[in-house]
Amino acid sequence: MMNMTSEQFDRLNILAEKSLNEVATGYELEELSSLLTVWNETVELNLLSGHPPLFHIIEEHQQKSTG
């Protein structure tokens, strides 16, 4: 299982918005699908380890903003 990085999270948001606006390319839709798989695995991993969903991404964003 893989943890989602903050960069992947940001890219997921960009691609989701493009998809909703119906301007995403076929390649971007494939990338979105792949990132959604990572998202689901990350949420599952965090729940199994007792952390709230996306705990490590929140922690990573906090570390970047303070240092």
C-alpha positions as a Markdown table, in Angstrom:
| # | Residue | x | y | z |
|---|---|---|---|---|
| 1 | Met | 0.0 | 0.0 | 0.0 |
| 2 | Met | 1.2 | 3.5 | -0.8 |
| 3 | Asn | 0.7 | 6.8 | 1.1 |
| 4 | Met | -0.3 | 9.8 | -0.9 |
| 5 | Thr | 2.1 | 12.7 | -0.9 |
| 6 | Ser | 1.0 | 16.3 | -0.7 |
| 7 | Glu | 2.0 | 16.8 | -4.3 |
| 8 | Gln | -0.2 | 13.9 | -5.4 |
| 9 | Phe | -3.0 | 15.4 | -3.3 |
| 10 | Asp | -2.6 | 18.7 | -5.0 |
| 11 | Arg | -2.5 | 17.1 | -8.4 |
| 12 | Leu | -5.6 | 15.0 | -7.6 |
| 13 | Asn | -7.5 | 18.2 | -6.8 |
| 14 | Ile | -6.4 | 19.9 | -10.0 |
| 15 | Leu | -7.4 | 16.9 | -12.1 |
| 16 | Ala | -10.7 | 16.5 | -10.3 |
| 17 | Glu | -11.6 | 20.1 | -11.1 |
| 18 | Lys | -10.6 | 19.6 | -14.7 |
| 19 | Ser | -12.8 | 16.5 | -14.9 |
| 20 | Leu | -15.8 | 18.3 | -13.4 |
| 21 | Asn | -15.4 | 21.1 | -15.9 |
| 22 | Glu | -15.1 | 18.5 | -18.7 |
| 23 | Val | -11.8 | 19.8 | -19.9 |
| 24 | Ala | -9.5 | 16.9 | -18.8 |
| 25 | Thr | -7.7 | 15.0 | -21.5 |
| 26 | Gly | -7.8 | 11.2 | -21.8 |
| 27 | Tyr | -4.3 | 11.0 | -20.2 |
| 28 | Glu | -5.4 | 13.3 | -17.3 |
| 29 | Leu | -8.5 | 11.1 | -16.7 |
| 30 | Glu | -6.2 | 8.0 | -16.5 |
| 31 | Glu | -3.9 | 9.9 | -14.1 |
| 32 | Leu | -6.9 | 10.9 | -12.0 |
| 33 | Ser | -8.0 | 7.3 | -11.8 |
| 34 | Ser | -4.6 | 6.2 | -10.7 |
| 35 | Leu | -4.5 | 9.0 | -8.0 |
| 36 | Leu | -7.9 | 8.0 | -6.8 |
| 37 | Thr | -6.6 | 4.5 | -6.2 |
| 38 | Val | -3.7 | 5.9 | -4.2 |
| 39 | Trp | -6.2 | 8.1 | -2.3 |
| 40 | Asn | -8.3 | 5.1 | -1.4 |
| 41 | Glu | -5.3 | 3.1 | -0.3 |
| 42 | Thr | -4.1 | 6.0 | 1.8 |
| 43 | Val | -7.4 | 6.4 | 3.6 |
| 44 | Glu | -7.6 | 2.7 | 4.2 |
| 45 | Leu | -4.0 | 2.5 | 5.5 |
| 46 | Asn | -4.6 | 5.5 | 7.9 |
| 47 | Leu | -7.8 | 4.0 | 9.2 |
| 48 | Leu | -6.1 | 0.6 | 9.9 |
| 49 | Ser | -3.3 | 2.3 | 11.7 |
| 50 | Gly | -5.6 | 4.3 | 13.9 |
| 51 | His | -5.0 | 7.7 | 12.3 |
| 52 | Pro | -7.7 | 9.9 | 10.8 |
| 53 | Pro | -7.9 | 9.8 | 7.0 |
| 54 | Leu | -5.0 | 11.7 | 5.3 |
| 55 | Phe | -3.2 | 12.3 | 8.6 |
| 56 | His | 0.2 | 12.2 | 7.1 |
| 57 | Ile | -0.7 | 14.8 | 4.4 |
| 58 | Ile | -2.0 | 17.2 | 7.0 |
| 59 | Glu | 1.2 | 16.7 | 9.0 |
| 60 | Glu | 3.4 | 17.2 | 5.9 |
| 61 | His | 1.5 | 20.5 | 5.0 |
| 62 | Gln | 2.0 | 21.7 | 8.6 |
| 63 | Gln | 5.7 | 20.9 | 8.4 |
| 64 | Lys | 6.1 | 22.8 | 5.1 |
| 65 | Ser | 4.3 | 25.9 | 6.4 |
| 66 | Thr | 6.5 | 26.1 | 9.6 |
| 67 | Gly | 9.8 | 25.2 | 8.2 |
